[in-house]
């Protein structure tokens, strides 16, 4: 997926159309289905409106229906609670009367450590070398060269992915949104890895796939323009569903975020599948 920073940032510009109501566009994508990472990023940006003194701690999203990239998104924010240290909002993204995604966001201010510990990465981290895309964009490198698109490539249900956004602005909220964007794309492919004859190249063609829910928690600040490692593991697949989790590490080894995901993986019955 080749997305420029400028194009993604354009989708994060929310046009006010009423009290706590906004409109936004989408990135052009194949198969006519809006990428879920874009919806996560938009929900995160919307949740921070009115809570600019805080950052998002946890974003839990249920994807109810697919969204079309050629139709504007309506975004509705309900502020549930606002306190000194914590706040919460719900964000509904819909097209017309069809709800596409519903998010609950917990927001927080930084507080001094009382206790502290954190997991460490599974191995020594060696970020990729090389120049970023001209003009800025999403750079992705799969560690070890694993191919999650090839149905003939078989491996364990683990996947380490390096990610960075070259040209990302120096803004904590936008960095969170761009990191959220990057977390959506690889756990389905991770769940497919142990199964010969199944790969992400078949998604929306002969295999019906989709993210059903996604919960992302931030632990530490991080700049989206720096390399981070997304260490994925799928602990279950069956009954047409899959489950996976991942940790996000800075190149120096600090744990900055974690996420879990429920997804659908099943044979397509006819034509291009749509989530029901």
LINPE-V971364 format. One record per backbone hydrogen bond with DSSP energy under -0.5 kcal/mol. CO is the residue of the C=O (numbers start at 1). NH is the residue of the N-H. Records with the same first field share a line. If there is no record, write none. Layout:
BEGIN
CO=NH ; NH
END
This chain:
BEGIN
1=3
3=138
4=8
5=9
6=10
7=11
8=11 ; 12
9=12
10=13
12=14
13=15
14=16
15=23
18=21
20=77
21=17 ; 18
22=75
23=15
24=73
29=32
30=33
35=38 ; 39
36=40
37=41
38=42
39=43
40=44
41=45
42=46
43=47
44=48
45=49
46=49
48=51
51=54
55=108
57=218
58=106
59=61 ; 216
60=104
61=63 ; 214
62=64 ; 102
67=34
68=71
73=24 ; 75
74=94
75=22
76=92
77=79
78=80 ; 90
81=88
85=109
86=83
87=107
88=80 ; 81
89=105
90=78
91=93 ; 103
92=76 ; 94
93=100 ; 101
94=74
95=98
97=99
98=95
100=64 ; 65
101=93
102=62
103=91
104=60
105=89 ; 107
106=57 ; 58
107=87
108=55
115=114
124=126
133=136
136=5
137=139 ; 166
138=140
139=164
141=143 ; 162
142=145
143=146
146=148
148=200
149=151 ; 201
150=153
151=197 ; 198
152=154
156=158
157=234
159=161 ; 232
160=143
161=230
162=141
163=228
164=139 ; 166
165=168
166=137
169=171
171=175
172=176
173=177
174=178
175=179
176=180
177=181
178=182
179=183
180=183
181=184
182=185
186=190
187=191
188=192
189=193
190=193
192=195
193=155
194=196
195=198
199=202
200=203
202=205 ; 206 ; 207
206=268
207=204 ; 205 ; 209
208=266
210=264
212=63
213=262
214=61
215=260
216=59
217=258
222=224
223=226
224=165
227=251
228=163 ; 230
229=231 ; 249
230=161 ; 232
231=247
232=159
233=235 ; 245
236=243
238=241
240=265
241=238
242=263
243=236
244=261
245=233
246=259
247=231 ; 249
248=256 ; 257
249=229
250=253
254=250 ; 256
256=219 ; 220
257=248
258=217
259=246
260=215
261=244
262=212 ; 213
263=242
264=210
266=208
271=273
END
